Amino acid sequence: MLSSPTLKKLVIRESKIVHKSPIIHSLARFVTEEAVALMFKIKFEDIYFVECWRYIVYVHAKGVSKFVSYADFPPIVGVKPPTSAEIAKWRRRWRKHPDAARKRQAPNWWLDFFVYEFWQALSETRLSNWSELVGLMKFAFNEETLQELQQSYCQGWLVGSG
């Protein structure tokens, strides 16, 4: 899985994301290696490549060879925010999940993803951008998860300003 979120340093590595279609899916801008690592509970180093096809994403990693939906990836900052049509795609995807009790809520690993991003934010502005995005995505989480995200944001802010 991802390393401890206590480190705040800029890590530059070669992207393992490859676009295989001349037509780019609108949700492709949210496909990240961090999301893949958390989704499959693997390390970055274990990802061989992530292929973005026209309608689906293929993940090939150590012990993983899977096709996943673009709607499985959470939104990120630094790109165009999600549209209402894209939000509808996420909701439809979540409704299909076998855990019917969740009813239109993001997968549990999305919490880990946003916490990780809070902790990795290198500036207060970046941290604030992540917080705004989570605010936009409030509908995706229950109250308990939103409180956890709020606590992580505050801890990320304290670490970033200290």
Chimera marker file (.cmm) of the C-alpha trace (Angstrom):
<marker_set name="trace">
<marker id="1" x="0.000" y="0.000" z="0.000" r="1" g="1" b="0" radius="0.5"/>
<marker id="2" x="1.079" y="3.639" z="-0.079" r="1" g="1" b="0" radius="0.5"/>
<marker id="3" x="3.808" y="4.748" z="2.238" r="1" g="1" b="0" radius="0.5"/>
<marker id="4" x="3.048" y="6.627" z="5.427" r="1" g="1" b="0" radius="0.5"/>
<marker id="5" x="1.302" y="9.960" z="4.777" r="1" g="1" b="0" radius="0.5"/>
<marker id="6" x="3.613" y="11.781" z="7.198" r="1" g="1" b="0" radius="0.5"/>
<marker id="7" x="6.156" y="12.582" z="4.467" r="1" g="1" b="0" radius="0.5"/>
<marker id="8" x="5.705" y="15.917" z="2.711" r="1" g="1" b="0" radius="0.5"/>
<marker id="9" x="8.115" y="15.984" z="-0.158" r="1" g="1" b="0" radius="0.5"/>
<marker id="10" x="7.766" y="16.384" z="-3.874" r="1" g="1" b="0" radius="0.5"/>
<marker id="11" x="8.289" y="13.040" z="-5.574" r="1" g="1" b="0" radius="0.5"/>
<marker id="12" x="8.748" y="13.023" z="-9.311" r="1" g="1" b="0" radius="0.5"/>
<marker id="13" x="8.503" y="9.676" z="-11.016" r="1" g="1" b="0" radius="0.5"/>
<marker id="14" x="7.874" y="8.550" z="-14.554" r="1" g="1" b="0" radius="0.5"/>
<marker id="15" x="4.187" y="8.188" z="-15.286" r="1" g="1" b="0" radius="0.5"/>
<marker id="16" x="2.929" y="4.688" z="-15.867" r="1" g="1" b="0" radius="0.5"/>
<marker id="17" x="-0.332" y="5.981" z="-17.343" r="1" g="1" b="0" radius="0.5"/>
<marker id="18" x="-0.612" y="5.402" z="-21.086" r="1" g="1" b="0" radius="0.5"/>
<marker id="19" x="-3.458" y="6.656" z="-23.300" r="1" g="1" b="0" radius="0.5"/>
<marker id="20" x="-4.256" y="4.004" z="-25.906" r="1" g="1" b="0" radius="0.5"/>
<marker id="21" x="-7.150" y="5.703" z="-27.670" r="1" g="1" b="0" radius="0.5"/>
<marker id="22" x="-7.169" y="8.830" z="-29.822" r="1" g="1" b="0" radius="0.5"/>
<marker id="23" x="-10.480" y="9.712" z="-28.136" r="1" g="1" b="0" radius="0.5"/>
<marker id="24" x="-9.915" y="10.598" z="-24.473" r="1" g="1" b="0" radius="0.5"/>
<marker id="25" x="-12.669" y="9.760" z="-21.978" r="1" g="1" b="0" radius="0.5"/>
<marker id="26" x="-13.821" y="12.810" z="-20.002" r="1" g="1" b="0" radius="0.5"/>
<marker id="27" x="-13.001" y="11.104" z="-16.670" r="1" g="1" b="0" radius="0.5"/>
<marker id="28" x="-9.473" y="10.162" z="-17.819" r="1" g="1" b="0" radius="0.5"/>
<marker id="29" x="-8.161" y="13.363" z="-16.197" r="1" g="1" b="0" radius="0.5"/>
<marker id="30" x="-8.845" y="11.754" z="-12.801" r="1" g="1" b="0" radius="0.5"/>
<marker id="31" x="-6.825" y="8.561" z="-13.417" r="1" g="1" b="0" radius="0.5"/>
<marker id="32" x="-3.796" y="8.651" z="-11.111" r="1" g="1" b="0" radius="0.5"/>
<marker id="33" x="-1.253" y="6.157" z="-9.858" r="1" g="1" b="0" radius="0.5"/>
<marker id="34" x="-2.129" y="7.125" z="-6.282" r="1" g="1" b="0" radius="0.5"/>
<marker id="35" x="-5.733" y="6.097" z="-6.886" r="1" g="1" b="0" radius="0.5"/>
<marker id="36" x="-4.655" y="2.812" z="-8.501" r="1" g="1" b="0" radius="0.5"/>
<marker id="37" x="-2.359" y="2.016" z="-5.563" r="1" g="1" b="0" radius="0.5"/>
<marker id="38" x="-5.118" y="2.649" z="-3.021" r="1" g="1" b="0" radius="0.5"/>
<marker id="39" x="-7.819" y="0.941" z="-5.090" r="1" g="1" b="0" radius="0.5"/>
<marker id="40" x="-5.831" y="-2.311" z="-5.231" r="1" g="1" b="0" radius="0.5"/>
<marker id="41" x="-3.888" y="-1.877" z="-1.963" r="1" g="1" b="0" radius="0.5"/>
<marker id="42" x="-0.502" y="-2.048" z="-3.671" r="1" g="1" b="0" radius="0.5"/>
<marker id="43" x="2.697" y="0.027" z="-3.725" r="1" g="1" b="0" radius="0.5"/>
<marker id="44" x="3.517" y="2.503" z="-6.502" r="1" g="1" b="0" radius="0.5"/>
<marker id="45" x="6.487" y="0.343" z="-7.458" r="1" g="1" b="0" radius="0.5"/>
<marker id="46" x="4.174" y="-2.623" z="-8.062" r="1" g="1" b="0" radius="0.5"/>
<marker id="47" x="2.294" y="-0.811" z="-10.845" r="1" g="1" b="0" radius="0.5"/>
<marker id="48" x="3.629" y="-1.846" z="-14.261" r="1" g="1" b="0" radius="0.5"/>
<marker id="49" x="1.301" y="0.321" z="-16.359" r="1" g="1" b="0" radius="0.5"/>
<marker id="50" x="-2.188" y="1.800" z="-16.490" r="1" g="1" b="0" radius="0.5"/>
<marker id="51" x="-3.750" y="1.915" z="-19.956" r="1" g="1" b="0" radius="0.5"/>
<marker id="52" x="-6.568" y="4.369" z="-20.608" r="1" g="1" b="0" radius="0.5"/>
<marker id="53" x="-8.730" y="3.070" z="-23.434" r="1" g="1" b="0" radius="0.5"/>
<marker id="54" x="-11.763" y="4.796" z="-24.887" r="1" g="1" b="0" radius="0.5"/>
<marker id="55" x="-14.300" y="3.424" z="-22.401" r="1" g="1" b="0" radius="0.5"/>
<marker id="56" x="-12.274" y="1.557" z="-19.775" r="1" g="1" b="0" radius="0.5"/>
<marker id="57" x="-8.995" y="1.545" z="-17.856" r="1" g="1" b="0" radius="0.5"/>
<marker id="58" x="-6.697" y="-1.496" z="-17.785" r="1" g="1" b="0" radius="0.5"/>
<marker id="59" x="-4.473" y="-1.822" z="-14.712" r="1" g="1" b="0" radius="0.5"/>
<marker id="60" x="-1.506" y="-4.158" z="-14.850" r="1" g="1" b="0" radius="0.5"/>
<marker id="61" x="0.499" y="-4.475" z="-11.648" r="1" g="1" b="0" radius="0.5"/>
<marker id="62" x="2.125" y="-7.095" z="-9.477" r="1" g="1" b="0" radius="0.5"/>
<marker id="63" x="-0.725" y="-9.514" z="-8.750" r="1" g="1" b="0" radius="0.5"/>
<marker id="64" x="-3.257" y="-7.307" z="-10.566" r="1" g="1" b="0" radius="0.5"/>
<marker id="65" x="-4.584" y="-7.517" z="-14.102" r="1" g="1" b="0" radius="0.5"/>
<marker id="66" x="-7.971" y="-5.798" z="-14.169" r="1" g="1" b="0" radius="0.5"/>
<marker id="67" x="-10.235" y="-3.614" z="-16.217" r="1" g="1" b="0" radius="0.5"/>
<marker id="68" x="-11.829" y="-0.840" z="-14.172" r="1" g="1" b="0" radius="0.5"/>
<marker id="69" x="-14.340" y="1.869" z="-14.943" r="1" g="1" b="0" radius="0.5"/>
<marker id="70" x="-13.317" y="5.492" z="-15.259" r="1" g="1" b="0" radius="0.5"/>
<marker id="71" x="-16.089" y="6.113" z="-12.717" r="1" g="1" b="0" radius="0.5"/>
<marker id="72" x="-14.035" y="4.251" z="-10.095" r="1" g="1" b="0" radius="0.5"/>
<marker id="73" x="-11.478" y="7.078" z="-9.913" r="1" g="1" b="0" radius="0.5"/>
<marker id="74" x="-11.972" y="10.015" z="-7.531" r="1" g="1" b="0" radius="0.5"/>
<marker id="75" x="-11.651" y="13.610" z="-8.721" r="1" g="1" b="0" radius="0.5"/>
<marker id="76" x="-8.379" y="15.462" z="-8.268" r="1" g="1" b="0" radius="0.5"/>
<marker id="77" x="-7.280" y="19.082" z="-8.100" r="1" g="1" b="0" radius="0.5"/>
<marker id="78" x="-5.275" y="20.712" z="-10.858" r="1" g="1" b="0" radius="0.5"/>
<marker id="79" x="-7.690" y="19.698" z="-13.618" r="1" g="1" b="0" radius="0.5"/>
<marker id="80" x="-11.194" y="20.791" z="-14.603" r="1" g="1" b="0" radius="0.5"/>
<marker id="81" x="-13.622" y="20.066" z="-11.725" r="1" g="1" b="0" radius="0.5"/>
<marker id="82" x="-16.222" y="17.327" z="-12.226" r="1" g="1" b="0" radius="0.5"/>
<marker id="83" x="-19.359" y="18.235" z="-14.141" r="1" g="1" b="0" radius="0.5"/>
<marker id="84" x="-22.871" y="17.294" z="-13.088" r="1" g="1" b="0" radius="0.5"/>
<marker id="85" x="-22.899" y="14.603" z="-15.807" r="1" g="1" b="0" radius="0.5"/>
<marker id="86" x="-19.700" y="13.097" z="-14.380" r="1" g="1" b="0" radius="0.5"/>
<marker id="87" x="-21.130" y="13.187" z="-10.869" r="1" g="1" b="0" radius="0.5"/>
<marker id="88" x="-24.145" y="11.284" z="-12.232" r="1" g="1" b="0" radius="0.5"/>
<marker id="89" x="-21.749" y="8.637" z="-13.636" r="1" g="1" b="0" radius="0.5"/>
<marker id="90" x="-20.208" y="8.178" z="-10.187" r="1" g="1" b="0" radius="0.5"/>
<marker id="91" x="-23.628" y="7.854" z="-8.565" r="1" g="1" b="0" radius="0.5"/>
<marker id="92" x="-24.723" y="5.235" z="-11.110" r="1" g="1" b="0" radius="0.5"/>
<marker id="93" x="-21.488" y="3.330" z="-10.530" r="1" g="1" b="0" radius="0.5"/>
<marker id="94" x="-21.927" y="3.356" z="-6.755" r="1" g="1" b="0" radius="0.5"/>
<marker id="95" x="-25.538" y="2.224" z="-7.028" r="1" g="1" b="0" radius="0.5"/>
<marker id="96" x="-24.329" y="-0.921" z="-8.844" r="1" g="1" b="0" radius="0.5"/>
<marker id="97" x="-22.010" y="-1.871" z="-5.987" r="1" g="1" b="0" radius="0.5"/>
<marker id="98" x="-23.039" y="-5.116" z="-4.252" r="1" g="1" b="0" radius="0.5"/>
<marker id="99" x="-23.059" y="-3.397" z="-0.867" r="1" g="1" b="0" radius="0.5"/>
<marker id="100" x="-26.577" y="-1.969" z="-1.213" r="1" g="1" b="0" radius="0.5"/>
<marker id="101" x="-26.390" y="-0.318" z="2.221" r="1" g="1" b="0" radius="0.5"/>
<marker id="102" x="-23.954" y="2.266" z="0.835" r="1" g="1" b="0" radius="0.5"/>
<marker id="103" x="-26.497" y="3.663" z="-1.630" r="1" g="1" b="0" radius="0.5"/>
<marker id="104" x="-24.759" y="6.180" z="-3.820" r="1" g="1" b="0" radius="0.5"/>
<marker id="105" x="-21.709" y="6.680" z="-1.647" r="1" g="1" b="0" radius="0.5"/>
<marker id="106" x="-18.101" y="6.572" z="-2.711" r="1" g="1" b="0" radius="0.5"/>
<marker id="107" x="-16.047" y="3.445" z="-2.047" r="1" g="1" b="0" radius="0.5"/>
<marker id="108" x="-14.327" y="3.376" z="1.341" r="1" g="1" b="0" radius="0.5"/>
<marker id="109" x="-10.883" y="3.742" z="-0.219" r="1" g="1" b="0" radius="0.5"/>
<marker id="110" x="-11.811" y="7.249" z="-1.464" r="1" g="1" b="0" radius="0.5"/>
<marker id="111" x="-11.475" y="8.397" z="2.166" r="1" g="1" b="0" radius="0.5"/>
<marker id="112" x="-7.898" y="7.060" z="2.197" r="1" g="1" b="0" radius="0.5"/>
<marker id="113" x="-7.232" y="8.792" z="-1.116" r="1" g="1" b="0" radius="0.5"/>
<marker id="114" x="-8.343" y="12.225" z="0.088" r="1" g="1" b="0" radius="0.5"/>
<marker id="115" x="-6.552" y="11.817" z="3.438" r="1" g="1" b="0" radius="0.5"/>
<marker id="116" x="-3.385" y="10.906" z="1.538" r="1" g="1" b="0" radius="0.5"/>
<marker id="117" x="-3.739" y="13.983" z="-0.681" r="1" g="1" b="0" radius="0.5"/>
<marker id="118" x="-4.316" y="16.248" z="2.350" r="1" g="1" b="0" radius="0.5"/>
<marker id="119" x="-1.126" y="14.962" z="3.928" r="1" g="1" b="0" radius="0.5"/>
<marker id="120" x="0.869" y="15.288" z="0.709" r="1" g="1" b="0" radius="0.5"/>
<marker id="121" x="-0.193" y="18.882" z="-0.014" r="1" g="1" b="0" radius="0.5"/>
<marker id="122" x="2.984" y="20.961" z="-0.173" r="1" g="1" b="0" radius="0.5"/>
<marker id="123" x="1.304" y="24.330" z="0.369" r="1" g="1" b="0" radius="0.5"/>
<marker id="124" x="-1.682" y="25.790" z="2.182" r="1" g="1" b="0" radius="0.5"/>
<marker id="125" x="-3.159" y="26.763" z="-1.189" r="1" g="1" b="0" radius="0.5"/>
<marker id="126" x="-2.949" y="23.184" z="-2.463" r="1" g="1" b="0" radius="0.5"/>
<marker id="127" x="-4.435" y="21.878" z="0.782" r="1" g="1" b="0" radius="0.5"/>
<marker id="128" x="-7.238" y="24.404" z="0.499" r="1" g="1" b="0" radius="0.5"/>
<marker id="129" x="-7.890" y="23.284" z="-3.102" r="1" g="1" b="0" radius="0.5"/>
<marker id="130" x="-8.262" y="19.680" z="-1.910" r="1" g="1" b="0" radius="0.5"/>
<marker id="131" x="-10.610" y="20.819" z="0.842" r="1" g="1" b="0" radius="0.5"/>
<marker id="132" x="-12.771" y="22.694" z="-1.680" r="1" g="1" b="0" radius="0.5"/>
<marker id="133" x="-12.937" y="19.599" z="-3.867" r="1" g="1" b="0" radius="0.5"/>
<marker id="134" x="-14.031" y="17.450" z="-0.937" r="1" g="1" b="0" radius="0.5"/>
<marker id="135" x="-16.658" y="20.110" z="-0.166" r="1" g="1" b="0" radius="0.5"/>
<marker id="136" x="-17.934" y="19.727" z="-3.717" r="1" g="1" b="0" radius="0.5"/>
<marker id="137" x="-18.057" y="15.944" z="-3.215" r="1" g="1" b="0" radius="0.5"/>
<marker id="138" x="-19.873" y="16.002" z="0.169" r="1" g="1" b="0" radius="0.5"/>
<marker id="139" x="-22.740" y="14.018" z="-1.315" r="1" g="1" b="0" radius="0.5"/>
<marker id="140" x="-20.366" y="11.055" z="-1.754" r="1" g="1" b="0" radius="0.5"/>
<marker id="141" x="-19.684" y="10.531" z="1.950" r="1" g="1" b="0" radius="0.5"/>
<marker id="142" x="-21.650" y="9.876" z="5.109" r="1" g="1" b="0" radius="0.5"/>
<marker id="143" x="-21.376" y="12.234" z="8.082" r="1" g="1" b="0" radius="0.5"/>
<marker id="144" x="-18.790" y="10.112" z="9.904" r="1" g="1" b="0" radius="0.5"/>
<marker id="145" x="-16.504" y="10.031" z="6.853" r="1" g="1" b="0" radius="0.5"/>
<marker id="146" x="-16.855" y="13.795" z="6.386" r="1" g="1" b="0" radius="0.5"/>
<marker id="147" x="-15.761" y="14.300" z="10.005" r="1" g="1" b="0" radius="0.5"/>
<marker id="148" x="-12.700" y="12.093" z="9.398" r="1" g="1" b="0" radius="0.5"/>
<marker id="149" x="-11.860" y="14.142" z="6.322" r="1" g="1" b="0" radius="0.5"/>
<marker id="150" x="-12.243" y="17.367" z="8.298" r="1" g="1" b="0" radius="0.5"/>
<marker id="151" x="-9.862" y="16.066" z="10.985" r="1" g="1" b="0" radius="0.5"/>
<marker id="152" x="-7.329" y="15.002" z="8.338" r="1" g="1" b="0" radius="0.5"/>
<marker id="153" x="-7.563" y="18.411" z="6.691" r="1" g="1" b="0" radius="0.5"/>
<marker id="154" x="-6.859" y="20.136" z="10.024" r="1" g="1" b="0" radius="0.5"/>
<marker id="155" x="-3.915" y="17.809" z="10.701" r="1" g="1" b="0" radius="0.5"/>
<marker id="156" x="-2.581" y="18.386" z="7.172" r="1" g="1" b="0" radius="0.5"/>
<marker id="157" x="-2.862" y="22.129" z="7.706" r="1" g="1" b="0" radius="0.5"/>
<marker id="158" x="-1.011" y="21.907" z="11.034" r="1" g="1" b="0" radius="0.5"/>
<marker id="159" x="1.779" y="19.811" z="9.503" r="1" g="1" b="0" radius="0.5"/>
<marker id="160" x="2.024" y="22.137" z="6.482" r="1" g="1" b="0" radius="0.5"/>
<marker id="161" x="2.219" y="25.296" z="8.568" r="1" g="1" b="0" radius="0.5"/>
<marker id="162" x="4.576" y="23.883" z="11.199" r="1" g="1" b="0" radius="0.5"/>
<link id1="1" id2="2" r="1" g="1" b="0" radius="0.2"/>
<link id1="2" id2="3" r="1" g="1" b="0" radius="0.2"/>
<link id1="3" id2="4" r="1" g="1" b="0" radius="0.2"/>
<link id1="4" id2="5" r="1" g="1" b="0" radius="0.2"/>
<link id1="5" id2="6" r="1" g="1" b="0" radius="0.2"/>
<link id1="6" id2="7" r="1" g="1" b="0" radius="0.2"/>
<link id1="7" id2="8" r="1" g="1" b="0" radius="0.2"/>
<link id1="8" id2="9" r="1" g="1" b="0" radius="0.2"/>
<link id1="9" id2="10" r="1" g="1" b="0" radius="0.2"/>
<link id1="10" id2="11" r="1" g="1" b="0" radius="0.2"/>
<link id1="11" id2="12" r="1" g="1" b="0" radius="0.2"/>
<link id1="12" id2="13" r="1" g="1" b="0" radius="0.2"/>
<link id1="13" id2="14" r="1" g="1" b="0" radius="0.2"/>
<link id1="14" id2="15" r="1" g="1" b="0" radius="0.2"/>
<link id1="15" id2="16" r="1" g="1" b="0" radius="0.2"/>
<link id1="16" id2="17" r="1" g="1" b="0" radius="0.2"/>
<link id1="17" id2="18" r="1" g="1" b="0" radius="0.2"/>
<link id1="18" id2="19" r="1" g="1" b="0" radius="0.2"/>
<link id1="19" id2="20" r="1" g="1" b="0" radius="0.2"/>
<link id1="20" id2="21" r="1" g="1" b="0" radius="0.2"/>
<link id1="21" id2="22" r="1" g="1" b="0" radius="0.2"/>
<link id1="22" id2="23" r="1" g="1" b="0" radius="0.2"/>
<link id1="23" id2="24" r="1" g="1" b="0" radius="0.2"/>
<link id1="24" id2="25" r="1" g="1" b="0" radius="0.2"/>
<link id1="25" id2="26" r="1" g="1" b="0" radius="0.2"/>
<link id1="26" id2="27" r="1" g="1" b="0" radius="0.2"/>
<link id1="27" id2="28" r="1" g="1" b="0" radius="0.2"/>
<link id1="28" id2="29" r="1" g="1" b="0" radius="0.2"/>
<link id1="29" id2="30" r="1" g="1" b="0" radius="0.2"/>
<link id1="30" id2="31" r="1" g="1" b="0" radius="0.2"/>
<link id1="31" id2="32" r="1" g="1" b="0" radius="0.2"/>
<link id1="32" id2="33" r="1" g="1" b="0" radius="0.2"/>
<link id1="33" id2="34" r="1" g="1" b="0" radius="0.2"/>
<link id1="34" id2="35" r="1" g="1" b="0" radius="0.2"/>
<link id1="35" id2="36" r="1" g="1" b="0" radius="0.2"/>
<link id1="36" id2="37" r="1" g="1" b="0" radius="0.2"/>
<link id1="37" id2="38" r="1" g="1" b="0" radius="0.2"/>
<link id1="38" id2="39" r="1" g="1" b="0" radius="0.2"/>
<link id1="39" id2="40" r="1" g="1" b="0" radius="0.2"/>
<link id1="40" id2="41" r="1" g="1" b="0" radius="0.2"/>
<link id1="41" id2="42" r="1" g="1" b="0" radius="0.2"/>
<link id1="42" id2="43" r="1" g="1" b="0" radius="0.2"/>
<link id1="43" id2="44" r="1" g="1" b="0" radius="0.2"/>
<link id1="44" id2="45" r="1" g="1" b="0" radius="0.2"/>
<link id1="45" id2="46" r="1" g="1" b="0" radius="0.2"/>
<link id1="46" id2="47" r="1" g="1" b="0" radius="0.2"/>
<link id1="47" id2="48" r="1" g="1" b="0" radius="0.2"/>
<link id1="48" id2="49" r="1" g="1" b="0" radius="0.2"/>
<link id1="49" id2="50" r="1" g="1" b="0" radius="0.2"/>
<link id1="50" id2="51" r="1" g="1" b="0" radius="0.2"/>
<link id1="51" id2="52" r="1" g="1" b="0" radius="0.2"/>
<link id1="52" id2="53" r="1" g="1" b="0" radius="0.2"/>
<link id1="53" id2="54" r="1" g="1" b="0" radius="0.2"/>
<link id1="54" id2="55" r="1" g="1" b="0" radius="0.2"/>
<link id1="55" id2="56" r="1" g="1" b="0" radius="0.2"/>
<link id1="56" id2="57" r="1" g="1" b="0" radius="0.2"/>
<link id1="57" id2="58" r="1" g="1" b="0" radius="0.2"/>
<link id1="58" id2="59" r="1" g="1" b="0" radius="0.2"/>
<link id1="59" id2="60" r="1" g="1" b="0" radius="0.2"/>
<link id1="60" id2="61" r="1" g="1" b="0" radius="0.2"/>
<link id1="61" id2="62" r="1" g="1" b="0" radius="0.2"/>
<link id1="62" id2="63" r="1" g="1" b="0" radius="0.2"/>
<link id1="63" id2="64" r="1" g="1" b="0" radius="0.2"/>
<link id1="64" id2="65" r="1" g="1" b="0" radius="0.2"/>
<link id1="65" id2="66" r="1" g="1" b="0" radius="0.2"/>
<link id1="66" id2="67" r="1" g="1" b="0" radius="0.2"/>
<link id1="67" id2="68" r="1" g="1" b="0" radius="0.2"/>
<link id1="68" id2="69" r="1" g="1" b="0" radius="0.2"/>
<link id1="69" id2="70" r="1" g="1" b="0" radius="0.2"/>
<link id1="70" id2="71" r="1" g="1" b="0" radius="0.2"/>
<link id1="71" id2="72" r="1" g="1" b="0" radius="0.2"/>
<link id1="72" id2="73" r="1" g="1" b="0" radius="0.2"/>
<link id1="73" id2="74" r="1" g="1" b="0" radius="0.2"/>
<link id1="74" id2="75" r="1" g="1" b="0" radius="0.2"/>
<link id1="75" id2="76" r="1" g="1" b="0" radius="0.2"/>
<link id1="76" id2="77" r="1" g="1" b="0" radius="0.2"/>
<link id1="77" id2="78" r="1" g="1" b="0" radius="0.2"/>
<link id1="78" id2="79" r="1" g="1" b="0" radius="0.2"/>
<link id1="79" id2="80" r="1" g="1" b="0" radius="0.2"/>
<link id1="80" id2="81" r="1" g="1" b="0" radius="0.2"/>
<link id1="81" id2="82" r="1" g="1" b="0" radius="0.2"/>
<link id1="82" id2="83" r="1" g="1" b="0" radius="0.2"/>
<link id1="83" id2="84" r="1" g="1" b="0" radius="0.2"/>
<link id1="84" id2="85" r="1" g="1" b="0" radius="0.2"/>
<link id1="85" id2="86" r="1" g="1" b="0" radius="0.2"/>
<link id1="86" id2="87" r="1" g="1" b="0" radius="0.2"/>
<link id1="87" id2="88" r="1" g="1" b="0" radius="0.2"/>
<link id1="88" id2="89" r="1" g="1" b="0" radius="0.2"/>
<link id1="89" id2="90" r="1" g="1" b="0" radius="0.2"/>
<link id1="90" id2="91" r="1" g="1" b="0" radius="0.2"/>
<link id1="91" id2="92" r="1" g="1" b="0" radius="0.2"/>
<link id1="92" id2="93" r="1" g="1" b="0" radius="0.2"/>
<link id1="93" id2="94" r="1" g="1" b="0" radius="0.2"/>
<link id1="94" id2="95" r="1" g="1" b="0" radius="0.2"/>
<link id1="95" id2="96" r="1" g="1" b="0" radius="0.2"/>
<link id1="96" id2="97" r="1" g="1" b="0" radius="0.2"/>
<link id1="97" id2="98" r="1" g="1" b="0" radius="0.2"/>
<link id1="98" id2="99" r="1" g="1" b="0" radius="0.2"/>
<link id1="99" id2="100" r="1" g="1" b="0" radius="0.2"/>
<link id1="100" id2="101" r="1" g="1" b="0" radius="0.2"/>
<link id1="101" id2="102" r="1" g="1" b="0" radius="0.2"/>
<link id1="102" id2="103" r="1" g="1" b="0" radius="0.2"/>
<link id1="103" id2="104" r="1" g="1" b="0" radius="0.2"/>
<link id1="104" id2="105" r="1" g="1" b="0" radius="0.2"/>
<link id1="105" id2="106" r="1" g="1" b="0" radius="0.2"/>
<link id1="106" id2="107" r="1" g="1" b="0" radius="0.2"/>
<link id1="107" id2="108" r="1" g="1" b="0" radius="0.2"/>
<link id1="108" id2="109" r="1" g="1" b="0" radius="0.2"/>
<link id1="109" id2="110" r="1" g="1" b="0" radius="0.2"/>
<link id1="110" id2="111" r="1" g="1" b="0" radius="0.2"/>
<link id1="111" id2="112" r="1" g="1" b="0" radius="0.2"/>
<link id1="112" id2="113" r="1" g="1" b="0" radius="0.2"/>
<link id1="113" id2="114" r="1" g="1" b="0" radius="0.2"/>
<link id1="114" id2="115" r="1" g="1" b="0" radius="0.2"/>
<link id1="115" id2="116" r="1" g="1" b="0" radius="0.2"/>
<link id1="116" id2="117" r="1" g="1" b="0" radius="0.2"/>
<link id1="117" id2="118" r="1" g="1" b="0" radius="0.2"/>
<link id1="118" id2="119" r="1" g="1" b="0" radius="0.2"/>
<link id1="119" id2="120" r="1" g="1" b="0" radius="0.2"/>
<link id1="120" id2="121" r="1" g="1" b="0" radius="0.2"/>
<link id1="121" id2="122" r="1" g="1" b="0" radius="0.2"/>
<link id1="122" id2="123" r="1" g="1" b="0" radius="0.2"/>
<link id1="123" id2="124" r="1" g="1" b="0" radius="0.2"/>
<link id1="124" id2="125" r="1" g="1" b="0" radius="0.2"/>
<link id1="125" id2="126" r="1" g="1" b="0" radius="0.2"/>
<link id1="126" id2="127" r="1" g="1" b="0" radius="0.2"/>
<link id1="127" id2="128" r="1" g="1" b="0" radius="0.2"/>
<link id1="128" id2="129" r="1" g="1" b="0" radius="0.2"/>
<link id1="129" id2="130" r="1" g="1" b="0" radius="0.2"/>
<link id1="130" id2="131" r="1" g="1" b="0" radius="0.2"/>
<link id1="131" id2="132" r="1" g="1" b="0" radius="0.2"/>
<link id1="132" id2="133" r="1" g="1" b="0" radius="0.2"/>
<link id1="133" id2="134" r="1" g="1" b="0" radius="0.2"/>
<link id1="134" id2="135" r="1" g="1" b="0" radius="0.2"/>
<link id1="135" id2="136" r="1" g="1" b="0" radius="0.2"/>
<link id1="136" id2="137" r="1" g="1" b="0" radius="0.2"/>
<link id1="137" id2="138" r="1" g="1" b="0" radius="0.2"/>
<link id1="138" id2="139" r="1" g="1" b="0" radius="0.2"/>
<link id1="139" id2="140" r="1" g="1" b="0" radius="0.2"/>
<link id1="140" id2="141" r="1" g="1" b="0" radius="0.2"/>
<link id1="141" id2="142" r="1" g="1" b="0" radius="0.2"/>
<link id1="142" id2="143" r="1" g="1" b="0" radius="0.2"/>
<link id1="143" id2="144" r="1" g="1" b="0" radius="0.2"/>
<link id1="144" id2="145" r="1" g="1" b="0" radius="0.2"/>
<link id1="145" id2="146" r="1" g="1" b="0" radius="0.2"/>
<link id1="146" id2="147" r="1" g="1" b="0" radius="0.2"/>
<link id1="147" id2="148" r="1" g="1" b="0" radius="0.2"/>
<link id1="148" id2="149" r="1" g="1" b="0" radius="0.2"/>
<link id1="149" id2="150" r="1" g="1" b="0" radius="0.2"/>
<link id1="150" id2="151" r="1" g="1" b="0" radius="0.2"/>
<link id1="151" id2="152" r="1" g="1" b="0" radius="0.2"/>
<link id1="152" id2="153" r="1" g="1" b="0" radius="0.2"/>
<link id1="153" id2="154" r="1" g="1" b="0" radius="0.2"/>
<link id1="154" id2="155" r="1" g="1" b="0" radius="0.2"/>
<link id1="155" id2="156" r="1" g="1" b="0" radius="0.2"/>
<link id1="156" id2="157" r="1" g="1" b="0" radius="0.2"/>
<link id1="157" id2="158" r="1" g="1" b="0" radius="0.2"/>
<link id1="158" id2="159" r="1" g="1" b="0" radius="0.2"/>
<link id1="159" id2="160" r="1" g="1" b="0" radius="0.2"/>
<link id1="160" id2="161" r="1" g="1" b="0" radius="0.2"/>
<link id1="161" id2="162" r="1" g="1" b="0" radius="0.2"/>
</marker_set>
